[in-house]
Amino acid sequence: MNTKAVFPGQYVQGKGVLNDLPVLIDMFGKKCLLLCSQSVKDKILPEYGADVLADKPHIEIFNGECCEDELIRISFVIQNYDVDVVVGMGGGKVIDTAKIAADRANLPVIIIPTIASTDAPCSGCAVTYTPDGIFEAVHYQKKNPAVVLVDLNIIANAPVRFLVAGMGDALATWFEARSCELTKSPNECGGLTTRVALNIAELCYETLLEYGESAKSANEKKIITPALEYITEANILMSGIGFESSGLAAAHAVHNGLTALEETHAFYHGEKVAFGVLTGLHLTNAPQDEMERVYSFCEEVGLPTCFVDIGITNPDKTRLIVAAEKTCVTGSSIHHEAVIVTPEKVLDAMLAADAYGRARKHK
């Protein structure tokens, strides 16, 4: 298998860059579909995107779930309006819907994340769920987004929990990349990792440890500081390139398994991924100093370290094994780890991660 890496066409991050959108649209087409949530249309666009609204793209309101029904609906909209460029603006599920719909129509897509909560914006893959929010499948696009536009004014004014969840998603990047390199497992773009991708993944982890707490503080004050800039880049660009071009392993598989438990649906992707990182450390018998460092980081920024933090107040083994079994399905990224994986081992690792987290809270 060859090494392979992929990247977005452009990544633009800064204050007020949303107003560059009309120029970027003109680079790719004339008739634009802007897919966004109602709150983006009512609040963010009027406040931050006056020049965008002046161009009057067709705005379509996202129905709330990246599922097949919604994708079919958006495909009809694209056809009916003779759209030649798609813009997805909002959180991870809006972004993923825009990416898949644009790919099916063979159109370029411009992504504008309004929160730094996941690494979805830069990648050429997207996740669909059932209408009830249960993980269903990963879809791979023919190319990565043409442009990713990140306006720091919007990110700084978003709720802090989103930035912290993004750090949880980004936290997995290095550990999963390291596992895939060790086992020579394929990445998310159909090759083996490159040294560039591995180094970006490691830099992502180092950036989180150094600047995560300061970035959270800046976000709480709704101010833009270097730390907030660095963490936004880590959450979106570094993690995006790192996971896609190096690969996934235990953390994201555990996330997918946890979606089988209804009580976790109220928690964000990155929050469940963070617990997946901790589970992965116990599953692979990580060194004690590394375990301490990762748990400490999670505690500092407010990421989950035990079941109750992701809504599981009754960790009954007969229910948890359902999540463990979903984690271990054929083709799951957890099999990229350098240990033999079974649902029973995953269950034990989840229980160990929870017990360790609870013990630290009661010190």
Stockholm file with secondary structure:
# STOCKHOLM 1.0

chainA/1-363         MNTKAVFPGQYVQGKGVLNDLPVLIDMFGKKCLLLCSQSVKDKILPEYGADVLADKPHIEIFNGECCEDELIRISFVIQNYDVDVVVGMGGGKVIDTAKIAADRANLPVIIIPTIASTDAPCSGCAVTYTPDGIFEAVHYQKKNPAVVLVDLNIIANAPVRFLVAGMGDALATWFEARSCELTKSPNECGGLTTRVALNIAELCYETLLEYGESAKSANEKKIITPALEYITEANILMSGIGFESSGLAAAHAVHNGLTALEETHAFYHGEKVAFGVLTGLHLTNAPQDEMERVYSFCEEVGLPTCFVDIGITNPDKTRLIVAAEKTCVTGSSIHHEAVIVTPEKVLDAMLAADAYGRARKHK
#=GR chainA/1-363 SS CCBCCCCCSEEEEETTGGGGHHHHHHHHCSSEEEEECHHIIIIIHHHHCHHHHHTCCEEEECCSCCSHHHHHHHHHHHHHTTCSEEEEEESHHHHHHHHHHHHHTTCCEEEEESSCCCSGGGCSEEEEECTTSCEEEEEECSSCCSEEEEEHHHHHHSCHHHHHHHHHHHHHHHHHHHHHHHHTCCCTTSSBCCHHHHHHHHHHHHHHHHHHHHHHHHHHHTCCCHHHHHHHHIIIIIHHHHHHHHCCCHHHHHHHHHTTSGGGGGSCHHHHHHHHHHHHHHHTTCCHHHHHHHHHHHHHHTCCCSGGGGTCSSCCHHHHHHHHHHHTSTTCGGGGSSSCCCHHHHHHHHHHHHHHHHHHHTC
#=GC SS_cons         CCBCCCCCSEEEEETTGGGGHHHHHHHHCSSEEEEECHHIIIIIHHHHCHHHHHTCCEEEECCSCCSHHHHHHHHHHHHHTTCSEEEEEESHHHHHHHHHHHHHTTCCEEEEESSCCCSGGGCSEEEEECTTSCEEEEEECSSCCSEEEEEHHHHHHSCHHHHHHHHHHHHHHHHHHHHHHHHTCCCTTSSBCCHHHHHHHHHHHHHHHHHHHHHHHHHHHTCCCHHHHHHHHIIIIIHHHHHHHHCCCHHHHHHHHHTTSGGGGGSCHHHHHHHHHHHHHHHTTCCHHHHHHHHHHHHHHTCCCSGGGGTCSSCCHHHHHHHHHHHTSTTCGGGGSSSCCCHHHHHHHHHHHHHHHHHHHTC
//
